[in-house]
Amino acid sequence: MNIEQVRDYCISKPFTQESFPFDDVTLVFKVAGKMFALLPLDEIDNPSINLKGSPEDNIQYREKFTGIEPGFHMNKKHWNTVRLESDVDRNLIKKMINRSYDLVVKSLSKKLKDQLRSL
């Protein structure tokens, strides 16, 4: 997947907002104000995305794929950096985006979940 395809997929998730809260080059995707993906737009030669995952899954992915490493500038237990042009195929990248989004939604308060459902 390229950066544009990843962006389009992330923004297609329900109630997703995108912004640049840290700098002018790191696109952040949030649901209910909580991050589920970070996409550096300045990594043209080696594009990547940071995604949340369960600690167990993160370890397994890192052991299996050279294109998945501990999350750059993130909590290494809960985040992975996934190289878009690597041994990680597009279906797995989409699965990891879905999982990251779902983990964030699952962590929301009941009140926030109810608000999202009512939109």
N, C-alpha and C positions, 0 to 999 in steps of 0.2 A: 504494500500500500504506500502511496505517496502522502505527503503532508496534506494536500487538499482533500484526498479521500478520507483520511483520518479525521480531519476537521468536520467534514460533512457528516460522517458517521456519528461523531460525538454530539454534534449539535442536533442530530435527529432524535436523541434520547429525550423523553418527555420532561418538560420544565427546566431544560438545560439553559444556562446563561453562560456567555463567554465574556472574558475581560482580560485586561493586562494589569493586574494589581501589583506586580513586582517590578516590571520594566517594560520596555517597548517591544521586546522580542519573544517573551514567554506568554503564549496564549493559554489561559486557564479556563477550564470547564468546571462549572459548579451546578449543583442541584440544591436548592434551598440554602444557598450561601456556603455550601461545603464542597471542597474540591474533590473531583474524581479523576481528573486528568490534567496534565501539563504538557504543552506542546511547544518546544523551542523552535521558533521560526528561522533562527539564524544558523541552524545546523544543516546547511545545504549539502555538504559532502557526506554526512553520516547522520541523517535525520533520526530522531527518536521521540518517544512519548513516555512520560512517567505515569504509571497506573498503580492504583491500590490493589492489594490482593491479600488473601489470608496468609499468615506466616508459613503454613505448611505448603501451600501451593507455590508460594514465592521460592522456597528452597528447591522444590522439585523442578520448577521451570529453569532456575539458574543452573542446575546440574545437567539438564537435558539440552539446553540451547545456548550457544555461544553469544547469541544476540540478546540475551536477557541477563541483566546484571542488577546488583542492588541499586535502589533509587538514588540518582544523583541529587544531592542537596535535600534529601528526604529521609524519613525514618526508614532505615534499611530493613527493618523487620516487616514493615507493612507496605512498602513501595518498591516497585521494580522500574528500571529504565529498559524499555524495549526498543531495540534498533529496528527501524522500519525496513532497511535493506540488509537483511541478514537471513539466517536459517529459520526465522519465525514466519510462518505463512500468514496470509491475510485472514484466514478463518480463525486462527488462534488469536491474532491481534483483536479481532472483533469480539471474540469470546472474553478476552481479558478486559476490554473496554466495558462490556456488559457486566462482568463480575465487579469491576471497580465501581461502576454506577450503582449496582444493586447493593454492594456493601455500604455505600454512603446512605442510600435511601433507607436501608434496614436500620442504620444507626440513628435516624431522625426520631424525634419525640413523636408520640402518638398525635399530639396536636398538629405538628408540622405535616405528618403523613396525611391526616384528615384534610388539612388545608390544600395539599397538593391534589388529593383526590377530587376535591370540590371545584378545582379550576377547569 
